[in-house]
Amino acid sequence: MPDFFEKQIDFDDTQSIQELFGPQGNSLQVIHAWTEVLIESRGNKIRLKGRSQENLELAENCLVQLYALIKSGYRTSPQDVEAALRILENDPGADLRKVFKKEIFIVSNKKTIVPKSATQRRYLQAIKTRDLVFGVGPAGTGKTYLAVAVAVSHLMQKTVKRIILARPAVEAGEKLGFLPGDILEKVNPYLRPLYDALHDMLDFRKVQEMLETGMIEVAPLAFMRGRTLNESFIILDEAQNTTPEQMKMFLTRMGLGSKAVVTGDVTQVDLPGTSVSGLIQTQKVLAGIDEIEFVYFNEKDVIRHSLVGRIVRAYDRFDRERVEARKQSDE
């Protein structure tokens, strides 16, 4: 087996190559950080060199497809490069032109998004076609962020009259009683991620205006009891921390013309003692209803900074070397 694998790619458009490289070569740095493949450029030729055939093919596939995307008129960013690497790593046969050009989702004047994994595409399609969708999986997969994006889009298009964002306020090791302020101020830190997602979609002043007029409501789950929510886009976040009774209460709040998305991670339940998670139970209760869709995310869908990938690989390499050193010492 050779120590290094090499590959040369010939391109025909200098301007498109410069766009492919990105400002100060940022895009190439992202690919190198992800694959550990060395990338050298001379004119219209790019030479790749790496220790892994698989990573070399990933880098080549990414460069060739991004180049074709740029030639078709799409302007890429380093974030697009990370998304491309993630997509192609999971599905080497994926067509980036379909993903980036045909699946752009316009949220508002401030924000457009592109699904960054096959699961995210499935999730967005499910929300588009179903009135009740569950997004289940680890943190960082975009479950809540994408749900808020679709909700804002519906509000901007006036297909719903308001957005309701709810979260259970569970004491995960901290006591709410020791926090300053009234009950709303006490639970506000638990709702902060929802505010952050909103501010990423809309101007700060617009968010404040919509909060004041009730077009957007961010509230603890307990505040949903006894209400019927018509023509609303309702999101329940951190649903793994609902009890079965709370989950039933939330799901029966849906009124006419409403859509609901429930998100959570069943491996991060903070309910006290032996309490059953409403999210875990509802997967069994609602399993036979065709109009409801469950979309499951996994670790491969986690959207991470490219540096995190390098850190993980560095730790893996360190652990392998430590195990190898221990074996040699035992011999």
ZADO-1210 file (C-alpha; in nm, 4 decimals, padded with zeros to 6 digits):
<atoms>
<atom x="00.0000" y="00.0000" z="00.0000" code="MET" pos="1"/>
<atom x="00.1481" y="00.3420" z="-00.0935" code="PRO" pos="2"/>
<atom x="00.2283" y="00.5968" z="00.1785" code="ASP" pos="3"/>
<atom x="00.0377" y="00.8639" z="-00.0153" code="PHE" pos="4"/>
<atom x="-00.2388" y="00.8689" z="-00.2742" code="PHE" pos="5"/>
<atom x="-00.2280" y="01.1403" z="-00.5395" code="GLU" pos="6"/>
<atom x="-00.4734" y="01.2841" z="-00.7908" code="LYS" pos="7"/>
<atom x="-00.4668" y="01.5714" z="-01.0401" code="GLN" pos="8"/>
<atom x="-00.7733" y="01.7678" z="-01.1522" code="ILE" pos="9"/>
<atom x="-00.7667" y="01.9896" z="-01.4614" code="ASP" pos="10"/>
<atom x="-01.0096" y="02.2818" z="-01.4778" code="PHE" pos="11"/>
<atom x="-01.0696" y="02.5154" z="-01.7710" code="ASP" pos="12"/>
<atom x="-01.1840" y="02.8447" z="-01.6173" code="ASP" pos="13"/>
<atom x="-00.9418" y="03.0516" z="-01.4083" code="THR" pos="14"/>
<atom x="-01.2101" y="03.2829" z="-01.2700" code="GLN" pos="15"/>
<atom x="-01.4263" y="02.9941" z="-01.1505" code="SER" pos="16"/>
<atom x="-01.1192" y="02.8354" z="-00.9910" code="ILE" pos="17"/>
<atom x="-01.0558" y="03.1529" z="-00.7909" code="GLN" pos="18"/>
<atom x="-01.4171" y="03.1497" z="-00.6701" code="GLU" pos="19"/>
<atom x="-01.3770" y="02.7813" z="-00.5851" code="LEU" pos="20"/>
<atom x="-01.0727" y="02.8588" z="-00.3689" code="PHE" pos="21"/>
<atom x="-01.2624" y="03.1318" z="-00.1804" code="GLY" pos="22"/>
<atom x="-01.1198" y="03.4471" z="-00.0153" code="PRO" pos="23"/>
<atom x="-00.7583" y="03.3822" z="00.0930" code="GLN" pos="24"/>
<atom x="-00.8123" y="03.0175" z="00.0003" code="GLY" pos="25"/>
<atom x="-01.0673" y="02.9674" z="00.2800" code="ASN" pos="26"/>
<atom x="-01.2596" y="02.6979" z="00.0934" code="SER" pos="27"/>
<atom x="-00.9449" y="02.4918" z="00.0343" code="LEU" pos="28"/>
<atom x="-00.8584" y="02.5263" z="00.4037" code="GLN" pos="29"/>
<atom x="-01.2010" y="02.3864" z="00.4936" code="VAL" pos="30"/>
<atom x="-01.1508" y="02.0856" z="00.2633" code="ILE" pos="31"/>
<atom x="-00.7992" y="02.0247" z="00.3994" code="HIS" pos="32"/>
<atom x="-00.9214" y="02.0504" z="00.7602" code="ALA" pos="33"/>
<atom x="-01.2011" y="01.8024" z="00.6911" code="TRP" pos="34"/>
<atom x="-01.0096" y="01.5462" z="00.4817" code="THR" pos="35"/>
<atom x="-00.6417" y="01.6092" z="00.5768" code="GLU" pos="36"/>
<atom x="-00.5703" y="01.6083" z="00.2019" code="VAL" pos="37"/>
<atom x="-00.2978" y="01.8454" z="00.0824" code="LEU" pos="38"/>
<atom x="-00.4159" y="02.0684" z="-00.2040" code="ILE" pos="39"/>
<atom x="-00.1691" y="02.2387" z="-00.4389" code="GLU" pos="40"/>
<atom x="-00.2707" y="02.4578" z="-00.7313" code="SER" pos="41"/>
<atom x="-00.0744" y="02.5570" z="-01.0412" code="ARG" pos="42"/>
<atom x="-00.2697" y="02.7519" z="-01.2963" code="GLY" pos="43"/>
<atom x="-00.5707" y="02.5465" z="-01.3948" code="ASN" pos="44"/>
<atom x="-00.4394" y="02.2285" z="-01.2343" code="LYS" pos="45"/>
<atom x="-00.5021" y="02.1095" z="-00.8785" code="ILE" pos="46"/>
<atom x="-00.2971" y="01.8301" z="-00.7252" code="ARG" pos="47"/>
<atom x="-00.4326" y="01.6360" z="-00.4287" code="LEU" pos="48"/>
<atom x="-00.2189" y="01.4291" z="-00.1942" code="LYS" pos="49"/>
<atom x="-00.3400" y="01.2311" z="00.1057" code="GLY" pos="50"/>
<atom x="-00.2858" y="00.9198" z="00.3138" code="ARG" pos="51"/>
<atom x="-00.6433" y="00.7973" z="00.2701" code="SER" pos="52"/>
<atom x="-00.7885" y="00.6976" z="-00.0685" code="GLN" pos="53"/>
<atom x="-01.1380" y="00.7569" z="00.0697" code="GLU" pos="54"/>
<atom x="-01.0577" y="01.1117" z="00.1839" code="ASN" pos="55"/>
<atom x="-00.8792" y="01.1841" z="-00.1441" code="LEU" pos="56"/>
<atom x="-01.1898" y="01.0833" z="-00.3389" code="GLU" pos="57"/>
<atom x="-01.4068" y="01.2934" z="-00.1068" code="LEU" pos="58"/>
<atom x="-01.1893" y="01.6020" z="-00.1651" code="ALA" pos="59"/>
<atom x="-01.1892" y="01.5426" z="-00.5425" code="GLU" pos="60"/>
<atom x="-01.5662" y="01.4878" z="-00.5547" code="ASN" pos="61"/>
<atom x="-01.6250" y="01.8042" z="-00.3519" code="CYS" pos="62"/>
<atom x="-01.3954" y="02.0207" z="-00.5677" code="LEU" pos="63"/>
<atom x="-01.5332" y="01.8936" z="-00.8985" code="VAL" pos="64"/>
<atom x="-01.8974" y="01.9357" z="-00.7968" code="GLN" pos="65"/>
<atom x="-01.8459" y="02.2787" z="-00.6378" code="LEU" pos="66"/>
<atom x="-01.6629" y="02.3920" z="-00.9531" code="TYR" pos="67"/>
<atom x="-01.9596" y="02.2812" z="-01.1671" code="ALA" pos="68"/>
<atom x="-02.1935" y="02.4595" z="-00.9259" code="LEU" pos="69"/>
<atom x="-01.9954" y="02.7837" z="-00.9569" code="ILE" pos="70"/>
<atom x="-01.9893" y="02.7512" z="-01.3374" code="LYS" pos="71"/>
<atom x="-02.3696" y="02.7313" z="-01.3310" code="SER" pos="72"/>
<atom x="-02.3878" y="03.0660" z="-01.1515" code="GLY" pos="73"/>
<atom x="-02.4073" y="02.9654" z="-00.7830" code="TYR" pos="74"/>
<atom x="-02.1866" y="03.1631" z="-00.5419" code="ARG" pos="75"/>
<atom x="-02.0411" y="02.9387" z="-00.2711" code="THR" pos="76"/>
<atom x="-01.9236" y="03.0202" z="00.0815" code="SER" pos="77"/>
<atom x="-01.7032" y="02.8272" z="00.3269" code="PRO" pos="78"/>
<atom x="-02.0272" y="02.7182" z="00.4989" code="GLN" pos="79"/>
<atom x="-02.1441" y="02.5709" z="00.1675" code="ASP" pos="80"/>
<atom x="-01.8144" y="02.3817" z="00.1410" code="VAL" pos="81"/>
<atom x="-01.8679" y="02.2289" z="00.4864" code="GLU" pos="82"/>
<atom x="-02.2218" y="02.1340" z="00.3889" code="ALA" pos="83"/>
<atom x="-02.0970" y="01.9811" z="00.0621" code="ALA" pos="84"/>
<atom x="-01.8354" y="01.7730" z="00.2448" code="LEU" pos="85"/>
<atom x="-02.0921" y="01.6493" z="00.4945" code="ARG" pos="86"/>
<atom x="-02.3387" y="01.5545" z="00.2204" code="ILE" pos="87"/>
<atom x="-02.0799" y="01.3810" z="00.0014" code="LEU" pos="88"/>
<atom x="-01.9218" y="01.2001" z="00.2945" code="GLU" pos="89"/>
<atom x="-02.2575" y="01.0401" z="00.3732" code="ASN" pos="90"/>
<atom x="-02.3611" y="00.9973" z="00.0076" code="ASP" pos="91"/>
<atom x="-02.0761" y="01.0116" z="-00.2485" code="PRO" pos="92"/>
<atom x="-02.3302" y="00.9912" z="-00.5317" code="GLY" pos="93"/>
<atom x="-02.5232" y="01.3024" z="-00.4214" code="ALA" pos="94"/>
<atom x="-02.5726" y="01.5774" z="-00.6816" code="ASP" pos="95"/>
<atom x="-02.4798" y="01.9092" z="-00.5189" code="LEU" pos="96"/>
<atom x="-02.6528" y="02.1063" z="-00.7965" code="ARG" pos="97"/>
<atom x="-02.9834" y="01.9543" z="-00.6905" code="LYS" pos="98"/>
<atom x="-02.9158" y="02.0191" z="-00.3242" code="VAL" pos="99"/>
<atom x="-02.7899" y="02.3773" z="-00.3516" code="PHE" pos="100"/>
<atom x="-02.9853" y="02.5161" z="-00.6465" code="LYS" pos="101"/>
<atom x="-03.3190" y="02.3358" z="-00.6314" code="LYS" pos="102"/>
<atom x="-03.3586" y="02.3130" z="-00.2536" code="GLU" pos="103"/>
<atom x="-03.2838" y="02.6677" z="-00.1432" code="ILE" pos="104"/>
<atom x="-03.5423" y="02.7652" z="00.1165" code="PHE" pos="105"/>
<atom x="-03.6233" y="03.1360" z="00.1406" code="ILE" pos="106"/>
<atom x="-03.7069" y="03.2234" z="00.5007" code="VAL" pos="107"/>
<atom x="-03.7174" y="03.6043" z="00.4902" code="SER" pos="108"/>
<atom x="-03.5357" y="03.8976" z="00.3322" code="ASN" pos="109"/>
<atom x="-03.2595" y="03.8390" z="00.5871" code="LYS" pos="110"/>
<atom x="-03.2198" y="03.4624" z="00.5572" code="LYS" pos="111"/>
<atom x="-03.2142" y="03.1793" z="00.3065" code="THR" pos="112"/>
<atom x="-03.1155" y="02.8276" z="00.4031" code="ILE" pos="113"/>
<atom x="-03.0034" y="02.5128" z="00.2246" code="VAL" pos="114"/>
<atom x="-03.0516" y="02.1702" z="00.3869" code="PRO" pos="115"/>
<atom x="-02.7075" y="02.0440" z="00.4837" code="LYS" pos="116"/>
<atom x="-02.7830" y="01.6712" z="00.4979" code="SER" pos="117"/>
<atom x="-03.0230" y="01.4188" z="00.3468" code="ALA" pos="118"/>
<atom x="-03.2079" y="01.4023" z="00.6791" code="THR" pos="119"/>
<atom x="-03.2526" y="01.7798" z="00.6840" code="GLN" pos="120"/>
<atom x="-03.4020" y="01.7615" z="00.3331" code="ARG" pos="121"/>
<atom x="-03.6417" y="01.4896" z="00.4485" code="ARG" pos="122"/>
<atom x="-03.7310" y="01.6953" z="00.7551" code="TYR" pos="123"/>
<atom x="-03.8107" y="02.0097" z="00.5547" code="LEU" pos="124"/>
<atom x="-04.0184" y="01.8070" z="00.3089" code="GLN" pos="125"/>
<atom x="-04.2081" y="01.6463" z="00.5959" code="ALA" pos="126"/>
<atom x="-04.2888" y="01.9854" z="00.7523" code="ILE" pos="127"/>
<atom x="-04.4032" y="02.1092" z="00.4121" code="LYS" pos="128"/>
<atom x="-04.6436" y="01.8204" z="00.3541" code="THR" pos="129"/>
<atom x="-04.7576" y="01.7215" z="00.7066" code="ARG" pos="130"/>
<atom x="-04.9457" y="01.9125" z="00.9763" code="ASP" pos="131"/>
<atom x="-04.7603" y="01.7324" z="01.2587" code="LEU" pos="132"/>
<atom x="-04.3917" y="01.6365" z="01.2406" code="VAL" pos="133"/>
<atom x="-04.1511" y="01.5039" z="01.5041" code="PHE" pos="134"/>
<atom x="-03.7780" y="01.5739" z="01.4674" code="GLY" pos="135"/>
<atom x="-03.5860" y="01.3357" z="01.6948" code="VAL" pos="136"/>
<atom x="-03.2089" y="01.3290" z="01.7355" code="GLY" pos="137"/>
<atom x="-02.8990" y="01.4791" z="01.8986" code="PRO" pos="138"/>
<atom x="-02.8263" y="01.8468" z="01.9533" code="ALA" pos="139"/>
<atom x="-02.6674" y="02.0384" z="01.6671" code="GLY" pos="140"/>
<atom x="-02.8598" y="01.8675" z="01.3864" code="THR" pos="141"/>
<atom x="-03.0744" y="02.1729" z="01.3067" code="GLY" pos="142"/>
<atom x="-03.4082" y="02.0304" z="01.4269" code="LYS" pos="143"/>
<atom x="-03.5273" y="02.3439" z="01.6071" code="THR" pos="144"/>
<atom x="-03.3488" y="02.5934" z="01.3835" code="TYR" pos="145"/>
<atom x="-03.5100" y="02.4575" z="01.0666" code="LEU" pos="146"/>
<atom x="-03.8520" y="02.4376" z="01.2327" code="ALA" pos="147"/>
<atom x="-03.8255" y="02.8055" z="01.3327" code="VAL" pos="148"/>
<atom x="-03.7114" y="02.8908" z="00.9773" code="ALA" pos="149"/>
<atom x="-04.0182" y="02.7246" z="00.8240" code="VAL" pos="150"/>
<atom x="-04.2424" y="02.8900" z="01.0828" code="ALA" pos="151"/>
<atom x="-04.1038" y="03.2368" z="00.9998" code="VAL" pos="152"/>
<atom x="-04.1473" y="03.1651" z="00.6272" code="SER" pos="153"/>
<atom x="-04.5134" y="03.0723" z="00.6822" code="HIS" pos="154"/>
<atom x="-04.5687" y="03.3872" z="00.8867" code="LEU" pos="155"/>
<atom x="-04.4073" y="03.6060" z="00.6200" code="MET" pos="156"/>
<atom x="-04.6270" y="03.4446" z="00.3524" code="GLN" pos="157"/>
<atom x="-04.9344" y="03.4911" z="00.5781" code="LYS" pos="158"/>
<atom x="-05.0310" y="03.1230" z="00.5643" code="THR" pos="159"/>
<atom x="-05.0442" y="03.1359" z="00.9464" code="VAL" pos="160"/>
<atom x="-05.1287" y="03.4292" z="01.1724" code="LYS" pos="161"/>
<atom x="-04.8797" y="03.3614" z="01.4498" code="ARG" pos="162"/>
<atom x="-04.5921" y="03.1481" z="01.5729" code="ILE" pos="163"/>
<atom x="-04.6022" y="02.9760" z="01.9108" code="ILE" pos="164"/>
<atom x="-04.2670" y="02.8532" z="02.0461" code="LEU" pos="165"/>
<atom x="-04.2879" y="02.6408" z="02.3601" code="ALA" pos="166"/>
<atom x="-04.0400" y="02.4619" z="02.5806" code="ARG" pos="167"/>
<atom x="-04.0752" y="02.2657" z="02.9070" code="PRO" pos="168"/>
<atom x="-03.8887" y="02.4413" z="03.1894" code="ALA" pos="169"/>
<atom x="-03.7229" y="02.1444" z="03.3567" code="VAL" pos="170"/>
<atom x="-03.4762" y="02.1924" z="03.6411" code="GLU" pos="171"/>
<atom x="-03.1754" y="02.0054" z="03.4979" code="ALA" pos="172"/>
<atom x="-02.9582" y="02.0178" z="03.8109" code="GLY" pos="173"/>
<atom x="-03.0442" y="02.3812" z="03.8862" code="GLU" pos="174"/>
<atom x="-03.3293" y="02.5114" z="04.1012" code="LYS" pos="175"/>
<atom x="-03.5556" y="02.7731" z="03.9443" code="LEU" pos="176"/>
<atom x="-03.6417" y="02.9093" z="04.2890" code="GLY" pos="177"/>
<atom x="-03.2935" y="03.0519" z="04.3317" code="PHE" pos="178"/>
<atom x="-03.3101" y="03.2486" z="04.0049" code="LEU" pos="179"/>
<atom x="-03.4103" y="03.6167" z="04.0376" code="PRO" pos="180"/>
<atom x="-03.7401" y="03.7634" z="03.9147" code="GLY" pos="181"/>
<atom x="-04.0939" y="03.6408" z="03.8567" code="ASP" pos="182"/>
<atom x="-04.1815" y="03.3086" z="03.6898" code="ILE" pos="183"/>
<atom x="-04.1376" y="03.4444" z="03.3353" code="LEU" pos="184"/>
<atom x="-03.7933" y="03.5829" z="03.4189" code="GLU" pos="185"/>
<atom x="-03.6978" y="03.2560" z="03.5860" code="LYS" pos="186"/>
<atom x="-03.7782" y="03.0423" z="03.2802" code="VAL" pos="187"/>
<atom x="-03.6495" y="03.2933" z="03.0218" code="ASN" pos="188"/>
<atom x="-03.2975" y="03.1372" z="03.0107" code="PRO" pos="189"/>
<atom x="-03.4593" y="02.8065" z="02.9064" code="TYR" pos="190"/>
<atom x="-03.6269" y="02.9835" z="02.6125" code="LEU" pos="191"/>
<atom x="-03.3128" y="03.1689" z="02.4991" code="ARG" pos="192"/>
<atom x="-03.2247" y="02.9260" z="02.2131" code="PRO" pos="193"/>
<atom x="-03.5628" y="02.9969" z="02.0539" code="LEU" pos="194"/>
<atom x="-03.5037" y="03.3732" z="02.0717" code="TYR" pos="195"/>
<atom x="-03.1572" y="03.3234" z="01.9178" code="ASP" pos="196"/>
<atom x="-03.3047" y="03.1332" z="01.6221" code="ALA" pos="197"/>
<atom x="-03.5661" y="03.4062" z="01.5676" code="LEU" pos="198"/>
<atom x="-03.3051" y="03.6826" z="01.5679" code="HIS" pos="199"/>
<atom x="-03.1057" y="03.4921" z="01.3075" code="ASP" pos="200"/>
<atom x="-03.4096" y="03.4915" z="01.0754" code="MET" pos="201"/>
<atom x="-03.5454" y="03.8421" z="01.1319" code="LEU" pos="202"/>
<atom x="-03.4163" y="04.1872" z="01.2255" code="ASP" pos="203"/>
<atom x="-03.4062" y="04.2485" z="01.6002" code="PHE" pos="204"/>
<atom x="-03.6588" y="04.5318" z="01.5797" code="ARG" pos="205"/>
<atom x="-03.8993" y="04.3141" z="01.3763" code="LYS" pos="206"/>
<atom x="-03.8777" y="04.0329" z="01.6314" code="VAL" pos="207"/>
<atom x="-03.9513" y="04.2739" z="01.9181" code="GLN" pos="208"/>
<atom x="-04.2482" y="04.4184" z="01.7305" code="GLU" pos="209"/>
<atom x="-04.3920" y="04.0713" z="01.6612" code="MET" pos="210"/>
<atom x="-04.3408" y="03.9655" z="02.0232" code="LEU" pos="211"/>
<atom x="-04.5201" y="04.2761" z="02.1483" code="GLU" pos="212"/>
<atom x="-04.8181" y="04.2274" z="01.9138" code="THR" pos="213"/>
<atom x="-04.8452" y="03.8534" z="01.9829" code="GLY" pos="214"/>
<atom x="-04.7600" y="03.7450" z="01.6266" code="MET" pos="215"/>
<atom x="-04.4751" y="03.5527" z="01.7887" code="ILE" pos="216"/>
<atom x="-04.5124" y="03.4029" z="02.1339" code="GLU" pos="217"/>
<atom x="-04.2326" y="03.2311" z="02.3238" code="VAL" pos="218"/>
<atom x="-04.3593" y="03.0621" z="02.6373" code="ALA" pos="219"/>
<atom x="-04.3100" y="02.7722" z="02.8808" code="PRO" pos="220"/>
<atom x="-04.5132" y="02.4638" z="02.7887" code="LEU" pos="221"/>
<atom x="-04.7298" y="02.5003" z="03.1005" code="ALA" pos="222"/>
<atom x="-04.8748" y="02.8204" z="02.9523" code="PHE" pos="223"/>
<atom x="-05.0335" y="02.6185" z="02.6678" code="MET" pos="224"/>
<atom x="-05.2875" y="02.4438" z="02.8910" code="ARG" pos="225"/>
<atom x="-05.6509" y="02.5235" z="02.8142" code="GLY" pos="226"/>
<atom x="-05.5802" y="02.6986" z="02.4838" code="ARG" pos="227"/>
<atom x="-05.6880" y="02.6163" z="02.1273" code="THR" pos="228"/>
<atom x="-05.4394" y="02.7486" z="01.8711" code="LEU" pos="229"/>
<atom x="-05.5962" y="02.8202" z="01.5313" code="ASN" pos="230"/>
<atom x="-05.4000" y="02.9295" z="01.2214" code="GLU" pos="231"/>
<atom x="-05.0742" y="02.8965" z="01.4118" code="SER" pos="232"/>
<atom x="-04.7349" y="02.7393" z="01.3560" code="PHE" pos="233"/>
<atom x="-04.6567" y="02.5701" z="01.6868" code="ILE" pos="234"/>
<atom x="-04.3121" y="02.4375" z="01.7855" code="ILE" pos="235"/>
<atom x="-04.2388" y="02.2344" z="02.0976" code="LEU" pos="236"/>
<atom x="-03.8646" y="02.2210" z="02.1649" code="ASP" pos="237"/>
<atom x="-03.6794" y="01.9899" z="02.4098" code="GLU" pos="238"/>
<atom x="-03.9828" y="01.7616" z="02.4036" code="ALA" pos="239"/>
<atom x="-03.7907" y="01.4774" z="02.5680" code="GLN" pos="240"/>
<atom x="-03.8505" y="01.6650" z="02.8949" code="ASN" pos="241"/>
<atom x="-04.2296" y="01.6513" z="02.8707" code="THR" pos="242"/>
<atom x="-04.4325" y="01.4003" z="03.0672" code="THR" pos="243"/>
<atom x="-04.6874" y="01.1901" z="02.8739" code="PRO" pos="244"/>
<atom x="-04.9636" y="01.4126" z="03.0156" code="GLU" pos="245"/>
<atom x="-04.7883" y="01.7300" z="02.8991" code="GLN" pos="246"/>
<atom x="-04.7276" y="01.5843" z="02.5529" code="MET" pos="247"/>
<atom x="-05.0956" y="01.4888" z="02.5164" code="LYS" pos="248"/>
<atom x="-05.1948" y="01.8363" z="02.6349" code="MET" pos="249"/>
<atom x="-04.9659" y="02.0019" z="02.3792" code="PHE" pos="250"/>
<atom x="-05.0722" y="01.7863" z="02.0836" code="LEU" pos="251"/>
<atom x="-05.4391" y="01.8545" z="02.1525" code="THR" pos="252"/>
<atom x="-05.3834" y="02.2326" z="02.1368" code="ARG" pos="253"/>
<atom x="-05.3766" y="02.2212" z="01.7561" code="MET" pos="254"/>
<atom x="-05.6685" y="02.4110" z="01.6036" code="GLY" pos="255"/>
<atom x="-05.7925" y="02.4697" z="01.2512" code="LEU" pos="256"/>
<atom x="-05.5282" y="02.5733" z="00.9976" code="GLY" pos="257"/>
<atom x="-05.2389" y="02.4973" z="01.2333" code="SER" pos="258"/>
<atom x="-04.9131" y="02.3079" z="01.1899" code="LYS" pos="259"/>
<atom x="-04.6989" y="02.1672" z="01.4716" code="ALA" pos="260"/>
<atom x="-04.3379" y="02.0509" z="01.4941" code="VAL" pos="261"/>
<atom x="-04.2049" y="01.8659" z="01.7991" code="VAL" pos="262"/>
<atom x="-03.8278" y="01.8375" z="01.8498" code="THR" pos="263"/>
<atom x="-03.6168" y="01.6578" z="02.1061" code="GLY" pos="264"/>
<atom x="-03.3308" y="01.4223" z="02.1903" code="ASP" pos="265"/>
<atom x="-03.4415" y="01.1054" z="02.3682" code="VAL" pos="266"/>
<atom x="-03.0870" y="01.0506" z="02.5029" code="THR" pos="267"/>
<atom x="-03.0983" y="01.3765" z="02.7030" code="GLN" pos="268"/>
<atom x="-03.3988" y="01.3312" z="02.9321" code="VAL" pos="269"/>
<atom x="-03.3786" y="01.5539" z="03.2435" code="ASP" pos="270"/>
<atom x="-03.7068" y="01.4454" z="03.4031" code="LEU" pos="271"/>
<atom x="-03.6747" y="01.3530" z="03.7716" code="PRO" pos="272"/>
<atom x="-03.6550" y="00.9952" z="03.8939" code="GLY" pos="273"/>
<atom x="-03.8248" y="00.7292" z="03.6853" code="THR" pos="274"/>
<atom x="-04.0621" y="00.9673" z="03.5033" code="SER" pos="275"/>
<atom x="-04.1478" y="00.8548" z="03.1502" code="VAL" pos="276"/>
<atom x="-04.0616" y="01.0938" z="02.8663" code="SER" pos="277"/>
<atom x="-04.3642" y="01.2039" z="02.6663" code="GLY" pos="278"/>
<atom x="-04.1514" y="01.2094" z="02.3493" code="LEU" pos="279"/>
<atom x="-04.0427" y="00.8485" z="02.3947" code="ILE" pos="280"/>
<atom x="-04.3972" y="00.7323" z="02.4679" code="GLN" pos="281"/>
<atom x="-04.5607" y="00.9226" z="02.1818" code="THR" pos="282"/>
<atom x="-04.3459" y="00.7404" z="01.9223" code="GLN" pos="283"/>
<atom x="-04.5369" y="00.4248" z="02.0199" code="LYS" pos="284"/>
<atom x="-04.8761" y="00.5882" z="02.0688" code="VAL" pos="285"/>
<atom x="-04.8824" y="00.7672" z="01.7305" code="LEU" pos="286"/>
<atom x="-04.6935" y="00.5062" z="01.5257" code="ALA" pos="287"/>
<atom x="-04.9939" y="00.4022" z="01.3166" code="GLY" pos="288"/>
<atom x="-05.1154" y="00.7463" z="01.2072" code="ILE" pos="289"/>
<atom x="-05.0093" y="00.8070" z="00.8451" code="ASP" pos="290"/>
<atom x="-05.0592" y="01.1854" z="00.8567" code="GLU" pos="291"/>
<atom x="-04.7923" y="01.2186" z="01.1274" code="ILE" pos="292"/>
<atom x="-04.4247" y="01.1806" z="01.0366" code="GLU" pos="293"/>
<atom x="-04.1233" y="01.1079" z="01.2560" code="PHE" pos="294"/>
<atom x="-03.7851" y="01.2152" z="01.1158" code="VAL" pos="295"/>
<atom x="-03.4811" y="01.0700" z="01.2936" code="TYR" pos="296"/>
<atom x="-03.1428" y="01.2465" z="01.2963" code="PHE" pos="297"/>
<atom x="-02.8128" y="01.0888" z="01.4018" code="ASN" pos="298"/>
<atom x="-02.4547" y="01.1924" z="01.4763" code="GLU" pos="299"/>
<atom x="-02.3722" y="01.2251" z="01.1049" code="LYS" pos="300"/>
<atom x="-02.6289" y="01.5052" z="01.0761" code="ASP" pos="301"/>
<atom x="-02.4587" y="01.7205" z="01.3409" code="VAL" pos="302"/>
<atom x="-02.3591" y="02.0527" z="01.1861" code="ILE" pos="303"/>
<atom x="-02.0192" y="02.1301" z="01.3309" code="ARG" pos="304"/>
<atom x="-01.7449" y="02.3819" z="01.2746" code="HIS" pos="305"/>
<atom x="-01.4775" y="02.2195" z="01.0578" code="SER" pos="306"/>
<atom x="-01.2310" y="02.2687" z="01.3451" code="LEU" pos="307"/>
<atom x="-01.4383" y="02.0290" z="01.5561" code="VAL" pos="308"/>
<atom x="-01.3764" y="01.7574" z="01.2992" code="GLY" pos="309"/>
<atom x="-01.0018" y="01.8151" z="01.3266" code="ARG" pos="310"/>
<atom x="-01.0255" y="01.8037" z="01.7071" code="ILE" pos="311"/>
<atom x="-01.2185" y="01.4746" z="01.7002" code="VAL" pos="312"/>
<atom x="-00.9694" y="01.3202" z="01.4565" code="ARG" pos="313"/>
<atom x="-00.6769" y="01.4441" z="01.6687" code="ALA" pos="314"/>
<atom x="-00.8237" y="01.2759" z="01.9768" code="TYR" pos="315"/>
<atom x="-00.8857" y="00.9547" z="01.7788" code="ASP" pos="316"/>
<atom x="-00.5267" y="00.9600" z="01.6551" code="ARG" pos="317"/>
<atom x="-00.3987" y="01.0254" z="02.0088" code="PHE" pos="318"/>
<atom x="-00.6033" y="00.7339" z="02.1481" code="ASP" pos="319"/>
<atom x="-00.4798" y="00.4982" z="01.8743" code="ARG" pos="320"/>
<atom x="-00.1176" y="00.5932" z="01.9399" code="GLU" pos="321"/>
<atom x="-00.1648" y="00.5482" z="02.3138" code="ARG" pos="322"/>
<atom x="-00.3160" y="00.2011" z="02.2635" code="VAL" pos="323"/>
<atom x="-00.0328" y="00.1093" z="02.0271" code="GLU" pos="324"/>
<atom x="00.2279" y="00.2322" z="02.2740" code="ALA" pos="325"/>
<atom x="00.0678" y="00.0280" z="02.5516" code="ARG" pos="326"/>
<atom x="00.0738" y="-00.2861" z="02.3352" code="LYS" pos="327"/>
<atom x="00.4433" y="-00.2367" z="02.2579" code="GLN" pos="328"/>
<atom x="00.5262" y="-00.1838" z="02.6257" code="SER" pos="329"/>
<atom x="00.3401" y="-00.5013" z="02.7202" code="ASP" pos="330"/>
<atom x="00.5434" y="-00.6979" z="02.4673" code="GLU" pos="331"/>
</atoms>
